[in-house]
Amino acid sequence: MCGIVGLFLKDKTLEPELGALIAGMLGVMCDRGPDSAGFAVYGAGAPGSIKLTVRGPEGADFAALADKLKAEAGVEIAVSPRATHAVLSLPEAQQDAVRAALAKLAPEMRVVGTGSRMELYKEVGLPSDVATRFALDTMSGTHAIGHTRMATESAVTTDGAHPFSTGPDQCLVHNGSLSNHAGVRRELEREGLRLATDNDSEVAAAYLTYRMKAGDTLGEALSHSLDDLDGFYTFVVGTESGFGVLRDPIACKPAVLAETDQYVAFGSEYRALVDLPGIEKAKVWEPEPGKVYFWEHA
């Protein structure tokens, strides 16, 4: 099962509504994945700064944590808490110092996403409840992807929830199963990538990160995955400026794309798209097997 949604805005006037729109789409997919959910939103960034999305235990005092990190690392940090997560904004050049301080002072905390624009949130629970908990409907930005999970091969945990992020401003959601993920994991680890979970979706995310570090565009990395990743899958991925979709050559997992002058939208089922503005005039189609679809802001 599992459900995927994505929204890439072309019309800047819709950017304040991004969170509300993707929250509605995510809620419709609750019955495809009722045990956990997550989403990544690409919002505003500042030159020379970076955002670390940190997940902590229930009731974590993120404001106090930021003060301790400032004292330990000697870095100015802005903190924006949302339930069990918080976004720490800091000078990019000081990222290593802050990460080291975080590991020392709060080893129970985990960095789940990093980027100049990306914020990433995920938790166990009904997807509509997860969206409400993190106030997704208040977020703005240019594009976002989300996932509702039905855990069929591993435990229901926050670690197993999507999206997975293995590189700056890069994240992936996945519906399906990879048959060669163990071998790919070993190859990626030999190349220096470190994966935090046993989920095959994180392997797919790390593979794309590896290819893009080697110089591929997102579209090229997705094309290479057709040769290197075996199984049945639909990927929806995000980068700082782009949004991509790929189905495996068999394409047994459901997928629908819609495009208007205002946006490109993805859903595991068409019903996830029906409340979008102007959907009645959209070009709607099923993505072709083994074909890379990619949109990018200038």
C-alpha positions in Angstrom: 0.0 0.0 0.0 1.5 3.4 1.2 0.5 6.7 -0.4 2.5 9.4 -1.9 1.7 13.0 -2.7 3.7 15.9 -4.1 3.1 19.4 -5.2 5.4 21.6 -7.3 4.2 25.2 -7.6 4.8 27.3 -10.7 2.6 30.2 -9.5 4.2 32.2 -6.7 0.8 33.4 -5.5 0.1 29.9 -4.4 3.2 29.6 -2.2 1.5 30.7 1.0 -1.1 27.9 0.5 1.5 25.1 -0.1 1.2 23.6 3.3 -2.6 23.7 3.4 -2.8 22.1 -0.1 -0.3 19.3 0.7 -2.0 18.7 4.0 -5.3 18.1 2.3 -3.7 15.7 -0.2 -2.0 13.8 2.6 -5.2 13.4 4.5 -6.9 11.8 1.6 -4.2 9.1 1.5 -4.8 8.0 5.2 -6.3 4.7 4.2 -3.3 3.8 2.0 -0.9 4.2 5.0 -2.5 4.8 8.4 0.4 4.0 10.7 2.8 6.9 10.1 3.4 9.9 7.9 5.9 12.5 7.0 6.5 15.4 4.6 9.3 17.7 3.4 8.6 21.4 2.6 10.9 23.6 0.6 10.4 27.1 2.1 12.5 30.3 2.5 16.2 30.1 3.0 19.0 32.7 3.6 22.4 32.9 1.9 25.1 31.3 4.0 22.7 29.7 6.4 21.5 26.1 6.8 18.6 24.4 8.5 18.9 21.3 10.6 15.6 19.5 11.3 16.1 17.8 14.6 13.8 15.1 16.1 13.7 14.7 19.8 11.7 12.7 22.4 8.2 13.7 23.5 8.3 16.9 25.5 11.9 17.9 24.4 12.8 21.5 25.4 14.3 22.7 22.1 14.7 26.3 23.3 16.9 25.1 26.1 18.8 22.9 23.7 19.5 25.8 21.4 20.9 27.8 24.3 23.3 24.9 25.3 24.4 24.5 21.7 25.2 28.2 21.4 27.3 28.0 24.6 29.1 24.8 23.5 29.7 25.7 19.8 29.9 29.5 20.1 27.3 29.8 17.3 24.2 31.9 17.0 21.2 29.5 16.4 17.6 30.3 15.7 15.2 27.6 16.8 11.6 26.9 15.5 10.0 24.0 17.5 7.1 22.0 16.1 5.9 19.2 18.4 8.7 16.5 18.5 10.8 18.3 15.9 12.6 21.6 15.6 14.4 23.5 12.9 17.8 24.9 13.9 18.9 27.7 11.6 22.7 28.5 11.8 25.6 29.7 9.6 26.4 26.9 7.2 30.1 27.1 8.0 29.4 26.2 11.6 27.3 23.1 10.8 30.0 20.6 11.9 30.6 22.3 15.2 26.8 22.3 16.0 26.5 18.7 15.0 29.4 17.7 17.3 27.8 19.7 20.1 24.4 18.1 19.5 25.9 14.6 19.7 27.7 15.5 22.9 24.9 17.3 24.7 21.8 15.5 23.4 22.6 12.1 21.9 18.9 11.2 22.0 18.3 13.8 19.3 18.5 12.9 15.6 19.1 15.2 12.6 16.5 14.0 10.1 17.0 16.6 7.4 19.5 19.2 6.3 19.3 21.9 3.7 19.2 25.6 3.0 15.5 25.4 2.3 14.2 22.0 3.2 12.4 21.2 6.5 11.4 17.6 7.1 8.9 16.2 9.6 7.7 12.6 10.3 6.0 10.7 13.1 3.9 7.7 13.9 0.1 8.2 13.8 -2.7 8.8 11.4 -1.4 11.0 8.5 -4.1 13.7 9.0 -3.2 13.8 12.8 0.5 14.0 11.9 -0.1 17.0 9.6 -2.2 18.7 12.3 0.4 18.1 15.0 3.1 19.8 12.9 0.8 22.5 11.7 1.5 21.7 8.1 -1.3 23.9 6.9 0.6 27.0 8.1 3.7 26.3 6.1 4.6 28.0 2.8 7.1 27.3 0.1 7.6 26.3 -3.6 7.2 22.5 -3.4 6.6 19.7 -1.0 6.3 15.9 -0.9 4.6 13.7 1.6 4.1 10.0 2.4 1.6 7.9 4.3 3.0 4.5 5.4 1.6 1.0 5.8 4.4 -0.9 7.4 4.4 -4.4 5.7 8.0 -5.4 6.1 9.2 -3.6 9.2 8.0 -2.2 12.5 5.8 0.9 12.9 8.4 3.4 14.0 9.2 7.1 13.4 12.6 5.9 12.0 10.8 3.9 9.4 8.5 6.7 8.3 9.2 8.6 5.1 10.7 10.9 3.7 14.3 9.9 3.9 17.0 12.5 3.5 20.6 11.6 2.9 22.0 14.8 1.4 21.4 18.6 1.7 18.0 19.6 0.4 17.4 16.1 -1.0 14.7 13.7 0.1 12.7 10.8 -1.2 9.4 9.0 -0.7 8.8 5.5 -2.0 6.0 3.1 -2.6 7.2 -0.4 -3.3 10.0 -2.7 -2.5 13.7 -3.0 -3.6 15.0 -6.5 -4.1 18.7 -5.7 -4.2 18.8 -3.0 -1.4 21.2 -5.0 0.8 23.9 -5.1 -2.0 23.4 -1.5 -2.9 23.7 -0.5 0.8 27.1 -2.3 1.1 28.3 -0.5 -2.0 27.1 2.9 -0.8 28.7 2.3 2.7 32.0 1.5 1.0 31.7 4.9 -0.7 31.3 6.6 2.7 27.6 7.1 3.0 26.1 6.3 6.4 22.5 5.0 6.6 20.6 5.3 9.8 17.8 2.7 9.3 17.2 -0.7 7.7 14.5 0.7 5.4 15.1 0.1 1.7 13.7 3.5 0.9 16.7 5.1 2.7 18.9 3.0 0.4 17.2 4.5 -2.6 17.6 8.1 -1.2 21.3 7.5 -0.5 21.8 6.1 -4.0 20.4 9.3 -5.5 22.6 11.4 -3.2 25.6 9.4 -4.3 24.9 9.9 -8.0 24.2 13.6 -7.6 27.5 14.0 -5.6 29.2 12.4 -8.6 27.8 15.1 -10.8 24.4 13.8 -12.0 21.4 16.0 -12.1 18.3 14.6 -10.4 17.0 13.5 -13.7 20.2 11.7 -14.6 20.4 10.1 -11.1 16.9 8.8 -11.6 17.7 7.4 -15.0 20.7 5.6 -13.6 18.6 4.0 -10.9 16.7 2.1 -13.6 19.9 0.1 -14.2 21.1 -0.2 -10.6 17.9 -0.6 -8.4 15.8 -3.7 -8.8 12.3 -4.2 -7.6 8.9 -2.5 -8.0 8.7 1.1 -6.9 7.4 4.6 -7.4 9.8 7.3 -6.4 8.9 11.0 -5.7 12.0 13.1 -4.9 12.8 16.7 -4.0 15.8 18.8 -4.3 16.4 22.5 -3.4 14.9 23.6 -6.8 13.4 20.4 -8.3 10.8 17.7 -8.1 11.0 14.3 -9.8 8.9 11.2 -10.4 9.9 7.7 -11.5 8.1 4.4 -11.8 10.0 1.1 -12.3 9.7 -0.5 -15.8 6.8 -2.7 -14.7 5.0 0.1 -12.9 2.6 -2.0 -10.8 2.3 0.7 -8.2 -0.5 3.3 -8.8 0.5 6.9 -9.8 -1.2 9.9 -11.2 0.3 13.3 -12.4 -1.6 16.5 -13.1 -0.3 19.7 -14.5 -1.7 23.2 -15.0 -0.2 26.6 -15.5 0.0 26.9 -11.7 1.4 23.6 -10.5 2.4 20.0 -11.0 0.8 17.5 -8.6 1.4 13.9 -7.9 -0.8 11.4 -6.1 -0.9 7.6 -5.7 -4.6 8.0 -6.6 -6.5 10.7 -8.4 -8.7 11.4 -5.4 -5.6 13.0 -3.7 -5.7 15.7 -6.3 -9.4 16.5 -6.6 -9.5 19.5 -4.3 -6.6 21.3 -5.9 -7.5 24.7 -7.6 -8.2 24.4 -11.3 -7.9 20.6 -11.3 -10.8 20.3 -13.7 -8.7 22.0 -16.3 -5.5 20.1 -15.6 -3.7 17.7 -17.9 -4.0 14.4 -16.0 -2.1 11.3 -16.9 -0.5 8.1 -15.6 3.3 8.3 -15.6 4.8 5.9 -18.1 6.9 3.0 -16.8 10.6 3.6 -16.7 10.3 7.3 -17.7 11.8 10.1 -15.6 9.7 13.2 -15.0 11.4 16.2 -13.7 10.5 19.9 -13.1 12.8 22.5 -11.8 12.6 26.2 -10.8 15.1 28.5 -12.6 
